[in-house]
Amino acid sequence: MFSTAASLPGFDSPIELLLACHEKVRRFAGLCSRLEQHAARHGADEEARAAAASVLRYFQLAAPLHHADEEEDLFPALRELGDASLTASIDELDAEHEYLGELWCCVQPWLEAMSLGTRHPAPPELEAFSTLYPEHALREEREVYPAAVRLPHDRLAGIGQRMAQRRGARQES
């Protein structure tokens, strides 16, 4: 029920890697909702603690890197294409990143307590977090990511290299 294993594309395919991260966003956001339901029936049992720890790990480590990949590399490259509609979408998505971060700050303490075996009522922001994060990812996939095919290959390769560096990964030449 709470499985989170999956393989990811390499840094030589940065858009595919970002899309794979979106699948994890969907999985872990959905896990938050299931965790709330599970905890209501079973409390902060071992399964709930492990699930909470998995969600924490993703949203504390991987999600900030993913946002940095977009905000520092992909979005600026796409803005340079000079497409006003695309830029407007990117601006809105940037603002959503900020709001999602605020929701995370409300959800994180609940998950931390759950991961330590303490059950508290879920914060009211949990539903918005669990719903809006996947919706945000879908918007990026529909409105922004398709434009990446217009980026030069060397620009995409540079984005992939910076993604690897951000994660401390070695990139083959």
N, C-alpha and C positions, 0 to 999 in steps of 0.2 A: 504493500500500500504506500509506503514512504520511500521507495527506491529512487535514487538520484543518479545512477551511473549512466554515463554517455560519453562517447568520444567526440572530439572537436576537430574541425579542419585545421590546417596549418596556417602559419602567419603569411604564407605566400598567397593565401586566398582571404584577404582581410574582410571582404563583405560576407563571404560564407561563414567566417568565424563570428562576425557580429550577429548574423542570423542564427547561428547555433547558440549564441549567448541569449538571444531572445527566446529560444526554446526553453532554456534554463529559467529565464524570468517567468515564463508561463508555468513551468513545473513548480518552482518554488513559491510563486504567488498563490497558486492553487493549493500547494501544501499548507500554506497559512490557514486557508479556510477549512481544509480537512482537519488540521491540527486543532482548531478551535472546537470543531464538532467532536473529535476524538477525546479531547480533554474534558469536555462536558460530561462524557459518559465514563471515562476511565481515569480522569485526573492526570497528573504529571507522571505517568508511568514511564517505563524505560523506552517504549516506542515514541512517546510524546517528547521525551527529553532528546532522543536522537534526532527526531524530525526538527525540533526547534534548533538544535545545534547545526543541522544542515542548512536551514534557512539563514541562520545568522552568518555562517561561513560564506554563503553565496553573496548575501547583500552587504556584508562588511568588507569582503575582499574583491570578489569578481565584479560586482555591479559598479563600484566606483571606478575601476579600471575601464570598464565598458563605456561609462559616461565620458571618461577622459579621452578614450579612443574617438568618440564622436565629437566632443566639444573642442578638442585640441587639434584633431587631424582631419577627420572625415568632413565635418560640417564646414570648416574654413575652406577646404578644397572645393566642396560643392558650391559654396558662396561665390567662389571665383569664376564659376561658369556664367555668372551674370543673369541668371534666370530669376526674375522678380517673384514669381509664384513659389518657386523652390526656396528662395531666401525667406519668404514670409513663413512658409511651413517650418523651416529650420529655426527661425526665431521663436515660433510658438513651442516647438519641441524643446528648445533650450529652457524656456520658462517652465515647461512641464517637468523637466529634470529637477528644477528647484523645488517645485511643489511635491514631487515624489520623494525628494530628500526630507522634506518636512514631515510627510506621512511616515517615512521610515523612522524618524526620530521618536514618533509616538508608538510605533509597533515594536521597536527594538527592545525596550525594557521588559515588555511582556514575554518576548521570546527568550531573553536572557534568564528571566525568572523560571520559565518553563524548562529551559535547558538544564537548570540546576535542581529541578524537581519541585518547584513551587508553582502551584496553580493559582493564578489571579484571573479575574474576569478579563476577557480580551478588551483592548481599548476600542472605542467606537470607530477609530480611524482604520481598523483592520479591514473592514469591508471595502472601503475606498481604496486602500493600498492593494488589496488582492484583486480588485477589479480594474483600477486605473493603470497599474503597471503593465499588464498584458495589452490593454487597449492602446497605451502609448507605444509599445513595441510594434503593434500592428500598424499604427499610423506611420511610424518610421519606415516600415517595410513597404507600405503603399505609396507614400508621398515623397520619400527622400532616397531610400536605397536604390531604387531603379535608376536614378540619375547618375549613379556611380559608374555605369557603363560608358559615360561620356568623359570620364577622367582618363588621362593618358596612363599607359601601363606603368611607366616609371613613377608616377604619382601614387598609384595604388600600391606599388612595391614599397615605396617609402612609408606609406601608412602602415603596411604590414610590419616593416622593420621597427617602426616606433612602437607598435603594439607589442612586439616581442621584447624590446628594450624595457618598456613599462613593466613587464612581468618578469624581467630578469632572465629571459630565455635566450639561448644562443640561436642565432639565425645562420643557416648555411648560405654560403655565397653562391 
